[in-house]
Amino acid sequence: MNSPTGHFGFQSRQMSAANPPETSAANPPESAGSRTRKLLSGMTLVELMVSIGILTAVILIVSSLLANAQRAVGSSQGTIVADADARAAVNRLRTDLARLTTEGFLAIYTDINDRRHLVFTAVGPYRSMTETDAPTIANAARIDYGLTGDADKILWRRAFLLNGEGITVTAGDREKISLADYKVWDRAGIDAALYNAGGTYNWPIGNPFDCFITSPSITLPPNSLSEVRGLWPYLARPCSNLKIYWTDGTTDANGMIWYGDNGGLGDVNPKESDWADKVPADDTIEYNAGDAANPRYCTLWTHRKKDNWPLALRITFTLGTGETARTYEVIVDLPR
């Protein structure tokens, strides 16, 4: 054999950059697109499924990150709104309670739906929120705080001007009652006035008037001009878990003792254990505004006995729902 051969007798030829493979019309050079098509055509079904799985996982991860970011933004916005509403409500409470006068009364009441209410007399000036033309200005008001009973609970606040002129019964946010009228009534009379007991009491105006225990009618969003005008008591929503405590300065090993009975909301701590046996006419702070079968804890302080008024109030409430729900607290020293 005169030519070099391999072990199996085939002629071998070494290829290098200096000796590229011969090309011809029958054997053209392979293009990049052709090589790509051959590579894709060479992918197996398993490799394709793996690629799709990886792409799906990436999409899911990105979607989850976007959803979490959206929830975080929504939660932050809800917290900002709740904080702003809480600041407004707390400032309003502090302003009103700073004007509280012991010449009238202070009451923490429980209605038949086990909701808490705060009502008290305050010195002004107070301006009518329902009169558009030359609104009345009075030097005293009855202030009410409470919650509506619907699902989207609203924290409300009303200031009824104590002005005995120009009206025959309660009109808008005015009453034909003056601060001096409350001095005519005894404890039982004030209790009846606050609960608006069907006009059975000898009212100075001759008729029952709107009392704090009746929640205002607030429609959101309003659908008429009358509903827009009815928004004046609105403070914040959605609000829940309104709790009202009082203290006379008594302390124990844990600090200040806060009294109250928040019913189904817990934190039951009346000062007197026998409050359910008391009636409004009794000379006690705490009494039963319901009956033996359905007791309703209430506290009432009047001008007739000023030395037992509380030193401070502690009020807590929750704004928002779900992840945005936050509980706020305000403690206010009371003028004596």
C-alpha positions as CSV (number, residue, x, y, z in Angstrom):
1,M,0.0,0.0,0.0
2,N,1.6,3.2,-1.2
3,S,-0.8,5.7,0.5
4,P,-1.2,6.1,4.2
5,T,-4.2,4.4,5.6
6,G,-5.9,4.0,9.0
7,H,-6.2,0.7,10.8
8,F,-9.3,-0.1,8.9
9,G,-7.8,0.7,5.5
10,F,-9.6,4.1,5.0
11,Q,-7.7,7.0,3.7
12,S,-7.5,9.9,6.2
13,R,-7.2,13.6,5.4
14,Q,-6.4,16.2,8.1
15,M,-8.4,19.3,7.9
16,S,-7.3,22.7,9.1
17,A,-8.1,26.4,8.6
18,A,-5.5,26.4,5.8
19,N,-7.3,23.6,4.0
20,P,-11.0,24.2,4.4
21,P,-13.5,21.6,3.1
22,E,-14.1,21.9,-0.6
23,T,-17.5,23.5,-1.5
24,S,-19.4,23.3,-4.7
25,A,-22.8,24.1,-6.1
26,A,-23.9,20.6,-4.9
27,N,-22.3,21.2,-1.4
28,P,-22.9,24.9,-0.4
29,P,-21.7,26.3,2.9
30,E,-24.1,25.9,5.9
31,S,-25.7,29.1,7.1
32,A,-26.4,30.3,10.7
33,G,-30.2,30.0,10.2
34,S,-29.8,26.5,8.9
35,R,-27.7,25.5,12.0
36,T,-30.4,27.1,14.3
37,R,-33.2,25.2,12.6
38,K,-31.2,22.0,13.0
39,L,-30.7,22.7,16.7
40,L,-34.4,23.4,17.3
41,S,-35.4,20.4,15.4
42,G,-33.2,18.5,17.6
43,M,-35.0,19.5,20.9
44,T,-36.8,16.6,22.5
45,L,-40.2,16.8,24.0
46,V,-38.8,16.6,27.5
47,E,-36.5,19.6,26.8
48,L,-39.4,21.6,25.5
49,M,-41.5,20.8,28.6
50,V,-38.6,21.8,30.9
51,S,-38.3,25.1,29.1
52,I,-42.0,25.8,29.4
53,G,-41.9,24.9,33.1
54,I,-39.0,27.3,33.7
55,L,-40.8,30.1,31.9
56,T,-44.0,29.4,33.8
57,A,-42.2,29.5,37.1
58,V,-40.6,32.8,36.2
59,I,-44.0,34.3,35.3
60,L,-45.5,33.0,38.6
61,I,-42.7,34.5,40.7
62,V,-43.0,37.9,38.9
63,S,-46.8,37.9,39.3
64,S,-46.4,37.0,43.0
65,L,-44.0,39.9,43.5
66,L,-46.3,42.3,41.8
67,A,-49.3,41.1,43.8
68,N,-47.3,41.5,47.1
69,A,-46.2,45.0,46.1
70,Q,-49.8,45.9,45.2
71,R,-51.0,44.7,48.6
72,A,-48.3,46.6,50.4
73,V,-49.2,49.8,48.6
74,G,-52.9,49.3,49.3
75,S,-52.1,48.5,53.0
76,S,-49.9,51.6,53.3
77,Q,-52.6,53.8,51.7
78,G,-55.2,52.4,54.1
79,T,-53.0,53.0,57.1
80,I,-52.4,56.6,55.9
81,V,-56.1,57.3,55.6
82,A,-56.9,55.6,59.0
83,D,-54.1,57.6,60.7
84,A,-55.4,60.9,59.2
85,D,-59.0,60.1,60.3
86,A,-57.8,59.0,63.8
87,R,-55.9,62.3,64.2
88,A,-59.0,64.3,63.3
89,A,-61.2,62.3,65.7
90,V,-58.7,62.5,68.5
91,N,-58.2,66.3,68.0
92,R,-62.0,66.7,68.0
93,L,-62.4,64.7,71.2
94,R,-59.6,66.7,73.0
95,T,-61.1,70.0,72.0
96,D,-64.6,69.1,73.1
97,L,-63.6,67.5,76.4
98,A,-61.4,70.6,77.2
99,R,-64.7,72.6,77.1
100,L,-66.6,70.2,79.3
101,T,-68.5,71.9,82.1
102,T,-69.5,70.4,85.5
103,E,-72.4,72.8,85.5
104,G,-74.2,70.3,83.3
105,F,-73.6,66.5,83.1
106,L,-71.3,63.8,81.8
107,A,-72.6,60.3,80.9
108,I,-71.2,57.1,79.5
109,Y,-74.2,55.2,78.2
110,T,-75.0,51.8,76.8
111,D,-77.9,51.5,74.3
112,I,-80.1,48.5,73.7
113,N,-77.7,47.2,71.0
114,D,-74.8,47.2,73.5
115,R,-73.1,50.1,71.9
116,R,-71.2,52.7,73.9
117,H,-72.0,56.4,73.8
118,L,-70.3,59.4,75.3
119,V,-72.4,62.6,76.0
120,F,-71.7,65.7,78.0
121,T,-72.3,69.4,78.2
122,A,-69.7,71.9,77.1
123,V,-69.2,75.6,77.0
124,G,-68.8,77.3,73.6
125,P,-68.8,79.1,71.4
126,Y,-70.5,76.6,69.1
127,R,-71.7,77.4,65.6
128,S,-74.6,75.7,63.9
129,M,-73.6,73.2,61.2
130,T,-77.0,72.8,59.7
131,E,-78.0,76.5,59.1
132,T,-76.6,78.0,56.0
133,D,-77.9,81.5,56.2
134,A,-76.7,83.4,59.3
135,P,-76.0,80.3,61.4
136,T,-76.7,80.4,65.1
137,I,-73.9,80.7,67.6
138,A,-74.4,79.5,71.1
139,N,-72.3,79.6,74.2
140,A,-73.0,76.0,75.2
141,A,-73.7,72.6,73.6
142,R,-74.6,69.0,74.3
143,I,-71.9,66.9,72.7
144,D,-72.6,63.3,71.6
145,Y,-70.2,60.6,70.4
146,G,-71.2,57.1,69.2
147,L,-71.3,54.5,66.4
148,T,-73.9,53.8,63.8
149,G,-75.3,50.3,63.8
150,D,-74.8,49.3,60.1
151,A,-72.1,47.0,58.8
152,D,-69.8,49.8,57.7
153,K,-69.9,51.5,61.1
154,I,-69.4,55.2,61.2
155,L,-67.9,57.1,64.2
156,W,-70.0,60.2,64.6
157,R,-70.0,63.3,66.7
158,R,-72.9,65.8,67.2
159,A,-72.9,69.2,68.9
160,F,-76.4,70.3,69.7
161,L,-76.5,74.0,70.5
162,L,-78.2,74.8,73.8
163,N,-80.2,77.8,72.8
164,G,-83.7,78.4,74.2
165,E,-84.7,81.0,71.6
166,G,-86.3,80.8,68.2
167,I,-87.4,77.2,68.1
168,T,-90.1,75.1,69.7
169,V,-88.5,71.7,69.6
170,T,-85.1,70.4,68.4
171,A,-84.4,71.7,64.9
172,G,-81.3,70.7,63.0
173,D,-78.5,70.9,65.5
174,R,-80.3,73.3,68.0
175,E,-82.4,72.6,71.0
176,K,-84.8,74.8,72.9
177,I,-82.9,73.9,76.0
178,S,-80.3,75.9,77.8
179,L,-77.5,74.8,80.0
180,A,-79.6,76.1,82.9
181,D,-82.4,73.8,82.1
182,Y,-80.3,70.8,82.9
183,K,-80.0,72.1,86.5
184,V,-83.7,71.8,86.9
185,W,-83.7,68.1,86.4
186,D,-82.5,65.5,88.9
187,R,-80.5,62.4,87.9
188,A,-83.6,60.5,86.9
189,G,-84.8,63.4,84.8
190,I,-81.4,63.7,83.0
191,D,-81.5,59.9,82.4
192,A,-85.0,60.2,80.9
193,A,-84.0,63.1,78.8
194,L,-81.0,61.2,77.4
195,Y,-83.0,58.2,76.6
196,N,-85.9,60.3,75.3
197,A,-88.4,58.2,77.2
198,G,-91.5,58.8,75.2
199,G,-92.2,62.2,76.5
200,T,-93.3,60.9,79.9
201,Y,-91.0,63.4,81.7
202,N,-92.0,67.0,82.3
203,W,-89.8,68.5,79.6
204,P,-89.0,72.2,79.8
205,I,-90.0,72.5,76.1
206,G,-93.2,70.5,76.5
207,N,-92.1,67.9,73.9
208,P,-89.4,65.1,73.6
209,F,-86.3,66.2,71.8
210,D,-83.7,64.3,69.9
211,C,-81.4,62.5,72.3
212,F,-77.9,61.2,71.9
213,I,-79.0,57.6,72.1
214,T,-80.6,57.9,68.7
215,S,-77.8,57.5,66.1
216,P,-77.8,60.1,63.3
217,S,-78.8,58.9,59.8
218,I,-75.7,59.1,57.6
219,T,-75.7,57.8,54.0
220,L,-72.4,57.3,52.2
221,P,-72.1,58.1,49.4
222,P,-75.0,60.6,49.6
223,N,-77.6,60.4,46.8
224,S,-79.5,63.6,47.4
225,L,-79.0,67.1,48.8
226,S,-80.7,66.2,52.0
227,E,-78.3,63.3,52.5
228,V,-75.4,65.7,51.9
229,R,-76.7,68.0,54.6
230,G,-77.0,65.0,56.9
231,L,-73.2,64.4,56.8
232,W,-72.4,67.0,59.4
233,P,-72.0,64.4,62.3
234,Y,-69.6,62.2,60.3
235,L,-66.1,61.6,61.7
236,A,-64.6,58.4,60.3
237,R,-65.3,54.9,59.0
238,P,-65.2,52.0,59.1
239,C,-65.0,52.2,62.9
240,S,-65.6,49.5,65.5
241,N,-64.8,48.5,69.1
242,L,-65.5,51.9,70.6
243,K,-64.6,51.6,74.3
244,I,-64.9,54.3,76.9
245,Y,-63.3,54.1,80.3
246,W,-63.1,56.5,83.3
247,T,-60.9,56.9,86.3
248,D,-61.1,58.7,89.7
249,G,-57.3,58.5,90.2
250,T,-57.3,55.2,92.0
251,T,-54.2,53.1,91.5
252,D,-53.0,49.6,92.2
253,A,-49.7,47.7,91.7
254,N,-50.3,47.9,87.9
255,G,-50.9,51.6,87.8
256,M,-54.1,53.6,87.1
257,I,-57.4,51.7,87.4
258,W,-59.8,52.4,84.5
259,Y,-63.4,51.6,85.1
260,G,-66.1,50.6,82.7
261,D,-68.1,47.8,81.3
262,N,-67.8,47.2,77.6
263,G,-70.2,44.3,77.4
264,G,-69.5,42.0,74.5
265,L,-66.2,43.9,73.8
266,G,-64.7,42.6,77.1
267,D,-62.8,44.7,79.6
268,V,-65.5,44.5,82.2
269,N,-64.4,46.5,85.2
270,P,-67.1,48.5,87.0
271,K,-66.1,50.3,90.2
272,E,-69.1,49.0,92.1
273,S,-70.0,45.3,91.8
274,D,-73.6,45.9,92.6
275,W,-74.2,48.5,89.9
276,A,-76.9,46.3,88.2
277,D,-79.1,46.7,91.4
278,K,-79.0,50.5,91.1
279,V,-81.4,52.8,89.4
280,P,-80.8,56.3,87.9
281,A,-82.3,58.0,90.9
282,D,-79.8,56.4,93.3
283,D,-77.0,58.7,94.4
284,T,-74.3,56.5,92.7
285,I,-72.2,57.0,89.7
286,E,-72.9,53.6,88.1
287,Y,-76.4,52.2,87.7
288,N,-78.5,49.9,85.5
289,A,-80.3,51.6,82.6
290,G,-81.9,48.3,81.6
291,D,-83.6,45.8,83.8
292,A,-82.6,42.7,85.9
293,A,-82.9,40.4,82.9
294,N,-81.0,42.8,80.5
295,P,-78.8,45.1,82.5
296,R,-77.1,48.0,80.7
297,Y,-74.2,49.6,82.5
298,C,-74.3,53.4,82.6
299,T,-72.4,56.1,84.4
300,L,-73.7,59.6,85.1
301,W,-72.2,62.6,86.8
302,T,-74.2,65.8,87.3
303,H,-73.8,69.3,88.6
304,R,-75.5,68.3,91.9
305,K,-72.4,66.4,93.0
306,K,-69.2,67.7,91.5
307,D,-66.6,66.1,93.9
308,N,-67.1,62.6,92.3
309,W,-66.5,63.5,88.7
310,P,-63.8,61.5,86.9
311,L,-60.3,62.8,86.6
312,A,-59.7,61.5,83.1
313,L,-61.3,59.5,80.2
314,R,-59.7,56.8,78.1
315,I,-61.2,56.2,74.7
316,T,-60.2,53.5,72.2
317,F,-61.5,52.7,68.8
318,T,-60.5,50.7,65.7
319,L,-60.4,52.1,62.2
320,G,-60.1,50.1,59.0
321,T,-60.7,46.4,58.3
322,G,-58.4,43.4,57.7
323,E,-54.8,44.2,57.3
324,T,-55.4,48.0,57.6
325,A,-57.3,47.8,60.9
326,R,-55.6,49.7,63.6
327,T,-56.6,50.5,67.2
328,Y,-56.2,54.1,68.5
329,E,-56.3,55.4,72.0
330,V,-56.7,58.9,73.5
331,I,-56.5,59.8,77.2
332,V,-57.8,63.2,78.2
333,D,-57.6,64.9,81.6
334,L,-61.0,66.5,82.5
335,P,-61.5,70.0,83.9
336,R,-62.9,69.9,87.4
